Amino acid sequence: AKLKLDLFVKSLKSGAMLGDALGDDDQSVSGDSMSEWRSCDQIDNGSPSTSPPFWDTDGEDDDPGPCPSNLFGRHTWRIQNFSKEKKREMKSEPFEAGGFKWYILVYPQGCDVSNHLSLFLCVADHDKLLPGWSQFAQFTIAVGNLDPKKVKYSDTLHKFWKKEHDWGWKKFMELSKIQDGFLVNDVLEIIAQVQVIREKVDRPFRCLERPYRRELLRVYMTNIEQIYRRFVEEHRSKLSNLIEDKMRWSGFCAFWLAIDTSTRYRMSREKSDVILKIIVKHFFVEKEVTSTLVMDSLHTGLKALEHQCRGKKGW
């Protein structure tokens, strides 16, 4: 099977819906710097309001494995008498997501930092994990607030393994802000959303269950558009530089016109499985919180492209 490069670009546009008014910075961030104030109002009514309809559908998938909705878990932990808590660290009850047990780890007075609340997601029974075990998971941890617009959220993507079985934020929030609506009757509410990801290396894959994807999309859509914009602009720039170099361009044109049509045809095409592996390697970046949304976008674009090309010669 062959896949034309122009069809690949079409796939990107089908998945990404590139915008015209984009900024210059296309890098998403993760870790402590991703800890942010994201309100429920932003989730429900946030920009962009014109999200493409394909984001709200999971589409067809011929993969026989479990779908993202079966690999998603949510857990709410309410810590009573938080202001009186003297323990250095506290663990929530284990909960399940994606066939694994997880728990929330909190340091009420900070982990290796002072005057901060530290929060982490941990793999339960990590001491029993077999050597070589690893699992990608995207997760969001939030601290509830009396005012829904002040709920504190943080998102990240991490590959858990035996020696890195916990991940989160040492400086999730300043302790001085806890009294600003986060403690209600001295109860601190912590919510974790965990999406286990069945990664692939040979083609774009579906990552997120629909409501969680919709929530993240409200926050990161502009970042996704910028990632695609940069990819297209970089390759366009390389072509422009080649054309502007008159000596190299004239030499290439002479070479291109000198070869036979069959050879020219083969050189302008590449096997689809080769291109798809390159796509995954380029766009699925560990610890980049937008990688899962990009994969969902590419997966949808690829499925649409396959549907259009099904039965056509050359696919």
N, C-alpha and C positions, 0 to 999 in steps of 0.2 A: 504494500500500500504506500502511496506517495501523498505528500501534503505540500501544496504550493505555499511559498512564503507569504504571498498576498492573502491567502486564506487564513494564515496564522494571524496576520494583522487584523483581519476581519474578526477572528475569534476574540482577540483582545478587546476590540471595540464593542463587540457583542456583550462581553462580560463586564467591561468597565464603564461604558457610557461616558466617554471622556468629556469633561466640561471645558469651556472656553476661558473662564475667569479663574485661573489657578495661580497660586503663589509660587515662589521659587524654592521653598524648602519642602523636600519630599521625604524627609527622614522621619519615621515614627520613632517613639522613644519607649523605653521600658525601664523596669527597676524603680528605684526611689523617685526618679524624675517623673514617672507616670502617675504617681499618686496625685489625685486631683479632686476638685469639688465638682461633682457631676450631679445635678439635681434630677429628681423624678420628673420635673417639668421638662427638662431637656430631653429626657428619654421619650416622653409622651408626645412632645410638641417640637422637638428639636429639629434643626436644619440637617440635611436638606428635606424639604417637604415633598420634593418631586422624585423620591427614590424610585428607580426602575421597578416595575412590577415583578420581575423575575426574582428579586430579593425576597419576596414574600412567598415563594414557592420552592419546594425542594426538588421538583422536577423528576425526571426518570433517572434511575440509576440501576445498571445491570449488575452491580456488585452484590453478591449474595450475603455479605456480612451485615452486622448490625448498623442501622442508620444512626446519624448523630443524636436524634432525639432519645435513642436507647442508651446513649453513652453520656448523657447529661444528668447532673445531680445538683440539688440545691439544699442548703442546710441553714437554719436560723438558730443562733445560740444567744440566749439571754443570760447575762451574768448578773446575779442578784448581789446587792450590797457592794457594788464595785468600788466605791470610794473608800471602803473599809478593808479592801483586799490587801493582804500583806505578802502573799506568795510572789516569788520572783517570776514564775511562769505558770500558765494555766492551759489545760487542754480541754477541748470540747469532746463530747461523745463522738465516736466514730460514725461516719455516714458513708453511703455507697454512691459511687459515680463511675460509670463505664466498667463495671465489674471489679473495681478496686475499692478498698476502704481508705478513707481520708479522715483527717481531723484538723481543726483550726488550733493554732498555737498562738497565745497572746502573752506578751510581757507587759504587765500594767505600768511598770516604771521604765521600760525601755530595755532593749537588748544591746549591750555594748555602747549605748548612747544614753544621755540623760534628758529628762523632760520631754520624752516622746512616748507614744504608744506604739509598740512593735507588733506586727501581725504577720503570720506565716501560714501557708497551707502545707501539710505534711502527709506523707504516705504512712498509713497505719501499719504496724508490724514490719517496719522497714528492715529490722534485723533478720527477718526470715526471707528476705528477697534473695533470689538465686543470682549468682554472678552472671553478669551480662544482661540482667533485666533493665529495661528502660521504657519510658512511656511519655509521649508528649501530652500536655494538658494545657488548655487555656482556662484561666480562672479570673474571677472578679471577687474581691472582698470589699464589703461595704459596712460602714458603721451608721446605724440608724439615727435619725434626728426627729425631734418633735415637729420641726418644720420640714416637710418632704423636700423642699427646695435646697436644704442644707445637708442632705445625706452625703456622706463622704465615700467615694468610690476609688478603687485602684484596680487596674487590669494588667495582666501580663501573660506571656506564653513561655513555658519552660519545659525542658526535657528532664523528667525525673529519673534518677537511677540510684543505685545502692548508696553511693557516697554523696549524692545530692538529692536527698529524699525530702528536703524541705526548701521552700522558696517563698519569698515575700518581701516585706518592707520593714527595715529597722526604724525608719522615721515615717511611719504611716501618718501620724498627725501629732501636733503638739499637745501635751497634756493640759496646757492652759486653756485650750479650746473645748475640752471635754464638757465643761459646765455650760457651754453655749448650746443647750438644747439636746446634747447627746445622752446625758443621763436623765432618765425619766423615772422618778421615784427610786433613784439610785440603781437603776437597771441599765446596763449597757447592752445594746442589741447589735450582734455581728452577723452578717449574712454572707455566705459563700456560695458562688455559682461555679461549678466545675464542669468543663467540657473535655472529656477524654477524646483524643484524636487518633484515628486509624490512618496513619500516614502511608503514602505510597511514593515510590521513586520513579515510576515509569509513566505517570500521567497525573494531571490535576485531579484533586480528590475533594469530596465534600467534607467540611469540618464541623460546622456549627448547626445546632438545632435552631429552628426558625425564630422563636421569640428572643433568644439570646443573640442571634445574628442581627436581628432588627434593632435591638438595644445598642449593640456595638457600632452598627452602621450609622446610627444617628450621630455618634461622636467622631468616627474616623473616616467618613466618606471622603472628605476633602483630602486626607492623607493618601487614600487609595488612588484617587484620581491623579494626584501628584506623582505617585510611583509609576503609574502607566505613562503619564506625560513625559517623565524623565526617560523612561525606556525608549519611547518612540523618538524623542528629540535626540537622544544620544546616537541612535542608529541613523537618523536622518542627517545628523551632523557629520558622521563618518562618510556617508555617501556624498554629501556636499563637498567635503574636503577632497575627496577623490576626484570629483568633477572639476573643481577649481584648480587642481594640479594638472595643468595642460599637458605636461610631458607624460605623466603617469596615465592620465586619462586617454590621451591619443594612442599610447602604447596598448592600453587595455582594449580600446575600440578596434584597433587593428587585429589584435589577437582574437577578439570575439567574432569578428566578421570572417576571419580566416578558417575557423573551425566549422565542421559540418553541422547540419541542423540537428541530427540525433545527439551528438555530443553536447551541443548547446542546451538541448532540452534536458538532458540528464544533469548537467551542471546547475541548472536553475531550479532543481527540485531536490528534496531530501525526504528520507523515510519519516513517516509521522512519528514512529516510536522514538527516533533519535531526537526530533524537535521537542516532543513532549517531555522527555527526560531533562532536556536543557531548561525547559520552562520551569519545571518543579525545582530544579537546583537553583535557578536564578531568583525565583520569587518566594520560595518557602525558606525564610531566614529565621533561625533559632533566636528566640527572645524578642523578635519583632512582633508586637501585638497585632499588627495589621496583616500578618502573613496568612492567617486563617481566612480573613475576609477576602484577600486576594485569591486564595485557592478556591473559595466558593465561587467567586466571580469567574475565574478561568474554567472551572468545572462546568458552570452553566453555559458559558460561551462555547466550550468544546461540544457539549451535548447538542446545542442549537446548530452548530456547524455540522456535526455528524448527521443530524436529522436532515439538513438541507442537502448534504452530499450523498446520502444513502441511495444506493442504486446508480449513482453517476460513475462513469468511467474515470479512473484516475484517483479514487479514494481507497 
